[in-house]
Amino acid sequence: MSVNRAAWYTSKLAKPFKVDVAPFPKASPTEVIIKNQAVAINPIDWKVQDGVFDYGKAFPYILGKDVAGIVEAAGSEVKHVKKGDRVIG
């Protein structure tokens, strides 16, 4: 298995964010794990970083709202995609 990496906010208002190793997630029954092929930082990400939006997230907080990739794992209740499917979100 490859190393999982993520863009992290290490604390509120921290700049720049940190790219580092992250725990590999496990899909709950209703979730999918996507092996990223492309990611984007969009305006909501920098607005969270600047403190404009506060979602009450605990820090460190992993960025990422936009993604395209391949389903790596799907939870037991997920019926619309399966491992190996190409997806965007």
Buried (B, 14 or more C-beta within 10 A) or exposed (E): EEEEEBBBBEEEEBEEBEEEEBEEBEBEEEBBBBEBEEBEBEEBBBEBBEEEEEEEEEEBBEBBEBBBBBBBBBBEEBEEEEEEEEBEE
